[in-house]
Amino acid sequence: MEETARNKRIAVISDTHNLLRKEVREVLSSCCAAVHAGDISSPEVLEEIEKILPFYTVRGNNDKEWAKDLPQELYFELLGLKFYMTHKKKDVPKELKPVDLVIYGHSHKYEETWKEDVCWLNPGSCGPRRFHQPVTMAVVSREEQSFSVERVDILPEMKQEVIPDVKEKDMEKLMDGILKDMQKGLDMEKIGKKHHVPSRFAEQVCRIYMTHPGVTVQGIMDKMEVNARVMK
């Protein structure tokens, strides 16, 4: 991409949950700055982003003690555009200062609405896939007198959950093994091959574990609606 075009693009991401995908890094590299709407989950993700480009971020509900110095809300300006950003849409104040964009995350669902000349934008989640939902981010492009927003689909929506056809007790053992390998630092492809399951299934298990502190294996099964599908 030409440097002139790159200098007019701002990457908008959220809910990376400890995963900065290769595809996301590539989009970041095509922009001059980035914003992250929270649920980062580890300082290592911020360090990775910082190696690529300057950025602004806020703290999400899953960003714990390590993120205590990150703001919960933020006003800032990029490329002459005024931003307000917080993690949850419900926390946006009723009386906003004049801005061009309101950025938020949390729901993992892409949303772009315009209220008069203000764009309210949730880029969705570009971290581990949550159930069948698509993996998305956004790019804001600065134009002469205005700006445009482009949705970027990293992974399309899945038509159906991919759930191994195993007995319930074996599912508990499988999920426990997946979580142990995640904690050892193995990537999803290796975990999937080791346990003979699709990598996206392993990714979903780890995602629920990371986003629901203290959840049990049974709790993960409930959230994935596995009980209705496994053999009794």
C-alpha positions in Angstrom: 0.0 0.0 0.0 1.2 3.5 -0.9 2.4 5.5 2.1 0.0 8.3 1.3 -3.0 5.9 1.5 -1.6 4.4 4.7 -1.4 7.8 6.3 -5.1 8.2 6.0 -6.2 4.9 7.6 -7.0 4.2 11.2 -7.5 0.6 12.4 -10.4 0.0 14.9 -10.2 -3.3 16.9 -11.7 -4.7 20.1 -12.0 -7.8 22.2 -8.7 -9.4 21.1 -8.7 -11.5 24.3 -5.0 -12.4 24.2 -4.9 -13.2 20.5 -3.6 -10.8 17.8 -4.2 -12.7 14.6 -1.8 -12.6 11.7 -4.6 -11.2 9.5 -5.2 -8.4 12.0 -1.5 -7.5 12.2 -1.5 -7.2 8.4 -4.4 -4.7 8.5 -2.7 -2.8 11.3 0.4 -2.5 9.1 -1.7 -0.9 6.4 -2.8 1.9 8.8 -1.0 4.9 10.4 -2.7 4.5 13.8 -5.1 2.2 15.7 -7.7 2.2 18.5 -8.5 -0.7 20.7 -11.8 -0.7 22.6 -10.8 -3.0 25.4 -10.8 -6.7 26.6 -7.2 -7.0 25.6 -6.5 -9.6 28.3 -2.7 -9.3 28.5 0.0 -6.6 28.1 1.7 -8.8 25.5 -1.0 -7.9 23.0 -0.4 -4.2 23.5 3.3 -4.8 23.1 2.7 -6.5 19.8 0.5 -3.6 18.6 3.1 -1.0 19.7 5.7 -2.7 17.5 3.5 -2.0 14.5 2.0 1.4 15.0 0.9 4.0 17.6 -2.5 3.4 19.2 -5.1 4.4 21.8 -6.8 1.9 24.1 -9.2 1.7 27.0 -9.7 -1.0 29.7 -12.3 -3.7 29.2 -14.2 -5.7 31.8 -11.7 -8.7 31.4 -8.6 -6.5 31.7 -7.6 -7.1 35.3 -4.8 -5.8 37.6 -2.2 -5.4 34.9 -4.5 -2.9 33.2 -5.4 -0.8 36.2 -3.6 2.3 34.7 -5.5 2.1 31.4 -8.5 4.6 31.2 -12.1 3.4 31.2 -13.0 6.1 28.7 -11.0 8.3 26.4 -11.4 11.4 24.3 -8.7 11.9 21.6 -8.1 13.1 18.1 -6.6 11.4 15.1 -6.2 12.7 11.5 -8.3 15.7 12.5 -11.2 13.4 13.7 -12.5 13.5 17.2 -13.1 10.2 19.0 -14.7 9.1 22.2 -14.0 5.5 23.3 -15.2 3.2 26.1 -15.6 -0.6 26.3 -19.3 -0.9 26.9 -21.9 1.0 24.9 -24.0 1.5 28.1 -21.2 3.5 29.6 -21.2 6.2 26.9 -22.3 9.4 28.7 -25.6 11.0 27.7 -23.9 14.3 27.4 -21.0 13.7 25.0 -18.5 16.4 24.0 -18.6 17.1 20.2 -17.0 14.1 18.4 -17.0 12.4 15.0 -16.9 8.8 16.2 -18.0 6.9 19.3 -16.1 3.6 19.6 -17.0 0.7 21.9 -16.8 -3.1 22.0 -17.8 -5.8 24.4 -20.7 -7.5 22.5 -18.4 -9.1 19.9 -20.9 -8.0 17.2 -20.1 -5.5 14.5 -22.3 -2.4 14.6 -22.2 0.8 12.6 -24.9 3.4 13.1 -25.0 7.1 12.3 -26.7 9.6 14.6 -26.7 12.8 12.5 -23.0 13.2 11.6 -21.6 11.0 14.4 -20.6 7.4 13.7 -21.2 4.9 16.5 -18.9 2.0 15.8 -18.4 -1.4 17.4 -15.8 -3.2 15.3 -16.8 -6.6 16.7 -14.2 -9.1 18.1 -11.0 -9.9 16.2 -9.7 -12.3 18.8 -10.8 -15.9 19.4 -14.0 -16.7 17.6 -17.1 -16.8 19.9 -19.4 -19.6 18.9 -20.5 -19.1 15.3 -20.0 -15.3 15.2 -17.8 -13.7 12.5 -14.4 -12.3 13.4 -14.3 -8.6 12.4 -12.5 -5.3 12.8 -12.9 -1.9 11.0 -10.8 0.7 9.2 -11.7 4.4 9.2 -10.4 6.3 6.2 -9.9 10.0 6.3 -11.2 11.9 3.3 -10.9 15.6 2.4 -14.0 16.9 4.3 -15.2 13.7 5.9 -14.4 10.0 6.6 -15.6 6.5 5.7 -15.8 3.3 7.6 -15.0 -0.1 6.2 -15.9 -3.4 7.9 -13.1 -5.9 7.6 -14.1 -9.6 7.9 -11.2 -11.7 9.2 -13.2 -14.9 9.4 -16.8 -15.4 8.1 -19.7 -16.5 10.2 -19.9 -20.3 10.7 -23.2 -21.9 9.7 -22.9 -24.5 12.5 -21.0 -25.2 15.6 -18.3 -27.9 15.1 -18.6 -30.1 18.2 -16.9 -33.5 18.5 -19.3 -36.3 18.8 -18.1 -37.8 22.1 -19.7 -38.9 25.4 -20.1 -36.2 28.1 -17.5 -37.6 30.4 -15.0 -37.7 27.5 -15.9 -34.2 26.6 -14.9 -33.0 30.1 -11.5 -34.8 29.7 -11.1 -33.3 26.2 -11.8 -29.7 27.4 -9.5 -30.1 30.4 -6.7 -31.2 28.1 -7.3 -28.3 25.7 -7.2 -25.8 28.6 -3.9 -27.3 30.0 -2.3 -27.0 26.5 -3.5 -23.4 26.2 -1.8 -22.6 29.5 1.4 -24.2 28.2 1.3 -21.7 25.3 0.5 -24.0 22.4 -1.3 -22.4 19.5 -4.8 -23.5 18.4 -3.7 -25.5 15.4 -1.3 -27.6 17.5 -3.9 -28.1 20.2 -6.5 -29.2 17.6 -4.2 -31.7 16.0 -3.1 -33.1 19.4 -6.7 -33.7 20.5 -8.1 -34.6 17.1 -10.6 -31.8 17.0 -11.1 -28.7 14.7 -8.9 -25.8 15.8 -11.9 -23.5 15.9 -13.5 -25.8 18.5 -10.4 -25.6 20.7 -10.4 -21.8 20.1 -14.0 -21.6 21.4 -13.3 -23.6 24.5 -10.3 -21.4 25.4 -12.3 -18.2 24.6 -15.0 -19.1 27.1 -12.4 -20.0 29.7 -10.6 -16.6 29.2 -13.7 -14.5 29.1 -15.5 -16.1 32.1 -13.0 -16.2 35.0 -13.6 -19.2 37.3 -15.8 -21.1 34.8 -15.7 -24.8 35.2 -15.5 -27.4 32.4 -19.2 -28.1 32.9 -19.8 -24.4 32.6 -18.0 -24.3 29.3 -20.1 -27.2 28.1 -23.3 -25.4 29.1 -22.2 -22.2 27.3 -21.4 -24.1 24.1 -24.7 -25.9 24.3 -22.8 -29.2 24.2 -25.1 -31.0 26.5 -27.8 -31.0 23.9 -25.5 -32.5 21.3 -23.2 -35.0 22.9 -24.1 -38.7 23.3 -25.9 -39.5 26.6 
